[in-house]
Amino acid sequence: MAPSKSQYHIRSNSFPTRPHPLFQQCDEHLCRLGASDATSSSSVSLKLSGLEDLHDSVEKLFQLPLTQQAFVQGRQEKWVDELVDGTLRVLDMCSAAKDAVLHTKECAREVQSIVRRRRGAEVLGLVGEVKKYMASRKVVKKAIRKALDNMKAGANYKSSSSNKESSAETMALISVLKEVEAVTLSIFESLLCFVSGPKSQTMMSGWSLVSKLVYKKKVSCDQDDDQADANEFAKADEALQCLMYHETAKFDNTTHIENVQNELHSLESCVQDFEERLERLFRRLIKTRVSLLNILNY
């Protein structure tokens, strides 16, 4: 499931003049986040780190008197409801990403535990555990597809703006906050697609998978292969499928067990990093939403 250029990944060059340096700070964060795609675990981590900085600036923006005044005065306008709903959309996407990463981590640890207890070339219950892991990956991918569908469905509303009497400050606030939501959702989309892995991996089985793993270092790789080589989730999937094939076919699997250990170790490091960043970001997003609701309820 490759990330798509969705309607969320949009930058505009015609914003109203920003009335406070924090608006410019948000713009700078948005420009950096939109400068490149997230195609590897390191680039995804960098994007998540950038989102933390962006939403830290948004939280500071909410503390400004001019921001609080804009929300209070526009409390009954549609754009306020849209921005409040937007904070819930990004929280839902962050939660979906956290669940996908956590589910994968727990299942991968079960496989690692059995592999580490192996005796010689035999692994007690290995095939069953690998099947459980692959089944769990299907559950994760299904949940990811649902989260992405919900996100895209939520984007099909007609965005409104403030009334003609709104100040330049209010117009600037609406503009930057809608952009923050758009870029945040775009990055979560990229993360979820990364966790799901390239579509081509779900179509491979049997000898086609084994052949790819054996000969991939001897042939040139297409774009999907390049993405798989940089994707710890896809590489772990490949290694486990290959190991299961050799185990059931009664082939010597010593080399494949070692490969599985290496790939699961890489996956563990990647998942741990994602999990920590997502947890910090989730807390930040909750704080931002609470700040907004407190302003409106004042």
Disulfide bonds with the S-S distance in Angstrom:
none
